[in-house]
């Protein structure tokens, strides 16, 4: 049930709960995959409704156009709107955004969700490995969970800040 929470916070708790009940990591990964498939069937009708409304409601059409522009800018960092770029969007944001980006790039239900789920499973793998490793060092599931949650929240912010600082140093004349 923790994996059905639509944000990544359920991952460390779910991984540690599964570990405490003797569930091995491949089975835990399989449970997470099932939660992504459930998400696909729950989210797809909402995505289709937004696409339909985007063709008929001017305000939503402008939102869809803005989304497409944002996705093209984001995927440009990964060499275009190919599958790798779309997987990286799902890895970096969430599977719903990954699916929306895949839909904007013209992918249908199966290929779009395969791309989104691939990115989300990569993210899960990284967080699961970090959680299990840190817990083996600390031996305290509660501290492990809070440290991983803090890292999930703050690491992307810190990474963006360093990237921005690096770009400013390159662009600033000496």
C-alpha positions as a LaTeX table, in Angstrom:
\begin{tabular}{lrrr}
\hline
Residue & $x$ (\AA) & $y$ (\AA) & $z$ (\AA) \\
\hline
Unk1 & 0.00 & 0.00 & 0.00 \\
Unk2 & 2.90 & 2.39 & 0.70 \\
Unk3 & 3.99 & 2.12 & $-2.92$ \\
Unk4 & 0.62 & 3.41 & $-4.10$ \\
Unk5 & 1.36 & 6.83 & $-2.56$ \\
Unk6 & 1.89 & 9.00 & $-5.66$ \\
Unk7 & 5.07 & 10.61 & $-4.35$ \\
Unk8 & 8.42 & 8.94 & $-3.64$ \\
Unk9 & 8.05 & 9.12 & 0.15 \\
Unk10 & 6.51 & 5.66 & 0.30 \\
Unk11 & 9.60 & 4.02 & $-1.17$ \\
Unk12 & 11.95 & 3.99 & 1.84 \\
Unk13 & 9.14 & 3.10 & 4.25 \\
Unk14 & 7.88 & 0.34 & 1.95 \\
Unk15 & 11.36 & $-1.06$ & 1.36 \\
Unk16 & 12.12 & $-1.15$ & 5.09 \\
Unk17 & 8.71 & $-2.64$ & 5.92 \\
Unk18 & 9.20 & $-5.35$ & 3.31 \\
Unk19 & 12.70 & $-6.06$ & 4.65 \\
Unk20 & 11.38 & $-6.35$ & 8.22 \\
Unk21 & 8.85 & $-8.96$ & 7.02 \\
Unk22 & 11.55 & $-10.99$ & 5.26 \\
Unk23 & 10.53 & $-10.02$ & 1.73 \\
Unk24 & 13.58 & $-10.12$ & $-0.55$ \\
Unk25 & 14.38 & $-7.10$ & $-2.71$ \\
Unk26 & 13.34 & $-8.60$ & $-6.10$ \\
Unk27 & 9.86 & $-9.29$ & $-4.71$ \\
Unk28 & 9.75 & $-5.76$ & $-3.28$ \\
Unk29 & 10.69 & $-4.39$ & $-6.72$ \\
Unk30 & 7.93 & $-6.53$ & $-8.24$ \\
Unk31 & 5.40 & $-5.07$ & $-5.81$ \\
Unk32 & 6.54 & $-1.58$ & $-6.79$ \\
Unk33 & 6.15 & $-2.49$ & $-10.47$ \\
Unk34 & 2.60 & $-3.64$ & $-9.78$ \\
Unk35 & 1.88 & $-0.31$ & $-8.07$ \\
Unk36 & 3.13 & 1.48 & $-11.22$ \\
Unk37 & 0.82 & $-0.63$ & $-13.39$ \\
Unk38 & $-2.13$ & 0.19 & $-11.12$ \\
Unk39 & $-1.15$ & 3.86 & $-11.39$ \\
Unk40 & $-1.16$ & 3.58 & $-15.19$ \\
Unk41 & $-4.74$ & 2.38 & $-15.26$ \\
Unk42 & $-5.87$ & 5.01 & $-12.75$ \\
Unk43 & $-4.05$ & 7.97 & $-14.30$ \\
Unk44 & $-4.56$ & 7.27 & $-18.02$ \\
Unk45 & $-8.28$ & 8.23 & $-18.04$ \\
Unk46 & $-7.37$ & 11.57 & $-16.42$ \\
Unk47 & $-4.66$ & 12.16 & $-19.01$ \\
Unk48 & $-7.08$ & 11.32 & $-21.83$ \\
Unk49 & $-9.64$ & 13.72 & $-20.34$ \\
Unk50 & $-7.04$ & 16.50 & $-20.25$ \\
Unk51 & $-6.09$ & 15.82 & $-23.88$ \\
Unk52 & $-9.75$ & 15.86 & $-24.90$ \\
Unk53 & $-10.39$ & 19.08 & $-22.96$ \\
Unk54 & $-7.23$ & 20.61 & $-24.40$ \\
Unk55 & $-8.78$ & 20.38 & $-27.86$ \\
Unk56 & $-12.01$ & 22.08 & $-26.77$ \\
Unk57 & $-11.25$ & 24.50 & $-23.93$ \\
Unk58 & $-8.96$ & 27.43 & $-24.85$ \\
Unk59 & $-7.48$ & 27.80 & $-21.35$ \\
Unk60 & $-6.56$ & 24.11 & $-21.18$ \\
Unk61 & $-5.24$ & 24.29 & $-24.76$ \\
Unk62 & $-2.84$ & 27.04 & $-23.62$ \\
Unk63 & $-1.78$ & 24.86 & $-20.66$ \\
Unk64 & $-1.14$ & 21.92 & $-23.00$ \\
Unk65 & 0.91 & 24.17 & $-25.32$ \\
Unk66 & 2.94 & 25.39 & $-22.34$ \\
Unk67 & 3.47 & 21.78 & $-21.22$ \\
Unk68 & 4.71 & 20.81 & $-24.68$ \\
Unk69 & 7.10 & 23.76 & $-24.75$ \\
Unk70 & 8.41 & 22.87 & $-21.27$ \\
Unk71 & 8.84 & 19.23 & $-22.29$ \\
Unk72 & 10.73 & 20.16 & $-25.44$ \\
Unk73 & 13.06 & 22.38 & $-23.40$ \\
Unk74 & 13.56 & 19.65 & $-20.81$ \\
Unk75 & 14.19 & 16.89 & $-23.34$ \\
Unk76 & 16.67 & 19.11 & $-25.20$ \\
Unk77 & 19.06 & 18.56 & $-22.27$ \\
Unk78 & 18.97 & 14.82 & $-23.03$ \\
Unk79 & 19.33 & 15.04 & $-26.79$ \\
Unk80 & 15.70 & 15.40 & $-27.89$ \\
Unk81 & 12.39 & 13.71 & $-27.15$ \\
Unk82 & 13.63 & 10.16 & $-27.63$ \\
Unk83 & 12.90 & 7.36 & $-25.18$ \\
Unk84 & 16.01 & 8.07 & $-23.08$ \\
Unk85 & 14.99 & 11.69 & $-22.50$ \\
Unk86 & 11.47 & 10.63 & $-21.59$ \\
Unk87 & 12.78 & 7.96 & $-19.20$ \\
Unk88 & 14.92 & 10.64 & $-17.55$ \\
Unk89 & 11.84 & 12.84 & $-17.07$ \\
Unk90 & 10.03 & 9.99 & $-15.32$ \\
Unk91 & 13.19 & 9.29 & $-13.27$ \\
Unk92 & 13.61 & 12.94 & $-12.30$ \\
Unk93 & 10.00 & 13.91 & $-11.65$ \\
Unk94 & 7.43 & 11.10 & $-11.43$ \\
Unk95 & 5.77 & 8.53 & $-13.69$ \\
Unk96 & 2.69 & 10.68 & $-14.32$ \\
Unk97 & 4.84 & 13.51 & $-15.68$ \\
Unk98 & 6.83 & 10.95 & $-17.63$ \\
Unk99 & 3.62 & 9.60 & $-19.16$ \\
Unk100 & 2.39 & 13.12 & $-19.98$ \\
Unk101 & 5.72 & 13.85 & $-21.68$ \\
Unk102 & 5.52 & 10.58 & $-23.59$ \\
Unk103 & 1.96 & 11.45 & $-24.70$ \\
Unk104 & 3.15 & 14.89 & $-25.83$ \\
Unk105 & 5.87 & 13.12 & $-27.85$ \\
Unk106 & 3.22 & 10.95 & $-29.52$ \\
Unk107 & 3.55 & 7.69 & $-27.57$ \\
Unk108 & 0.41 & 5.66 & $-26.96$ \\
Unk109 & $-0.74$ & 3.85 & $-23.83$ \\
Unk110 & 1.64 & 0.86 & $-23.92$ \\
Unk111 & 4.83 & 2.57 & $-25.10$ \\
Unk112 & 4.14 & 5.72 & $-23.07$ \\
Unk113 & 3.65 & 3.84 & $-19.83$ \\
Unk114 & 6.57 & 1.51 & $-20.58$ \\
Unk115 & 8.79 & 4.60 & $-20.82$ \\
Unk116 & 7.31 & 6.19 & $-17.68$ \\
Unk117 & 7.53 & 2.98 & $-15.67$ \\
Unk118 & 11.12 & 2.35 & $-16.81$ \\
Unk119 & 12.15 & 5.75 & $-15.44$ \\
Unk120 & 10.23 & 5.24 & $-12.22$ \\
Unk121 & 11.69 & 1.77 & $-11.70$ \\
Unk122 & 15.20 & 3.21 & $-12.13$ \\
Unk123 & 14.36 & 5.80 & $-9.48$ \\
Unk124 & 12.96 & 3.07 & $-7.23$ \\
Unk125 & 16.11 & 1.01 & $-7.69$ \\
Unk126 & 18.36 & 3.90 & $-6.66$ \\
Unk127 & 16.24 & 4.77 & $-3.61$ \\
Unk128 & 15.81 & 1.12 & $-2.61$ \\
Unk129 & 19.55 & 0.43 & $-2.84$ \\
Unk130 & 20.38 & 3.57 & $-0.86$ \\
Unk131 & 17.76 & 2.72 & 1.77 \\
Unk132 & 18.92 & $-0.85$ & 2.25 \\
Unk133 & 22.60 & 0.13 & 2.33 \\
Unk134 & 22.11 & 3.00 & 4.79 \\
Unk135 & 19.94 & 0.81 & 7.02 \\
Unk136 & 22.65 & $-1.86$ & 7.07 \\
Unk137 & 25.09 & 0.80 & 8.32 \\
Unk138 & 22.78 & 2.59 & 10.79 \\
Unk139 & 20.69 & $-0.35$ & 11.93 \\
Unk140 & 17.80 & 2.01 & 12.70 \\
Unk141 & 14.91 & 1.95 & 10.20 \\
Unk142 & 13.39 & 5.21 & 11.48 \\
Unk143 & 16.59 & 7.22 & 11.12 \\
Unk144 & 17.25 & 5.56 & 7.76 \\
Unk145 & 13.81 & 6.50 & 6.47 \\
Unk146 & 14.11 & 10.15 & 7.55 \\
Unk147 & 17.62 & 10.51 & 6.11 \\
Unk148 & 16.55 & 9.01 & 2.78 \\
Unk149 & 13.43 & 11.21 & 2.67 \\
Unk150 & 15.56 & 14.29 & 3.37 \\
Unk151 & 18.03 & 13.25 & 0.68 \\
Unk152 & 15.17 & 12.68 & $-1.81$ \\
Unk153 & 13.93 & 16.20 & $-1.13$ \\
Unk154 & 17.16 & 18.18 & $-0.76$ \\
Unk155 & 19.56 & 16.43 & $-3.16$ \\
Unk156 & 17.84 & 17.67 & $-6.35$ \\
Unk157 & 17.73 & 21.23 & $-4.95$ \\
Unk158 & 21.42 & 21.17 & $-4.04$ \\
Unk159 & 22.33 & 19.61 & $-7.40$ \\
Unk160 & 20.45 & 22.34 & $-9.29$ \\
Unk161 & 22.14 & 25.02 & $-7.21$ \\
Unk162 & 25.62 & 23.64 & $-7.97$ \\
Unk163 & 24.73 & 23.35 & $-11.65$ \\
Unk164 & 23.55 & 26.97 & $-11.70$ \\
Unk165 & 26.71 & 28.11 & $-9.92$ \\
Unk166 & 28.85 & 26.22 & $-12.44$ \\
Unk167 & 27.01 & 27.78 & $-15.37$ \\
Unk168 & 27.42 & 31.26 & $-13.85$ \\
Unk169 & 31.17 & 30.69 & $-13.43$ \\
Unk170 & 31.48 & 29.65 & $-17.07$ \\
Unk171 & 29.45 & 32.63 & $-18.30$ \\
Unk172 & 31.02 & 35.26 & $-16.04$ \\
Unk173 & 34.03 & 37.00 & $-17.65$ \\
Unk174 & 37.21 & 36.96 & $-15.61$ \\
\hline
\end{tabular}
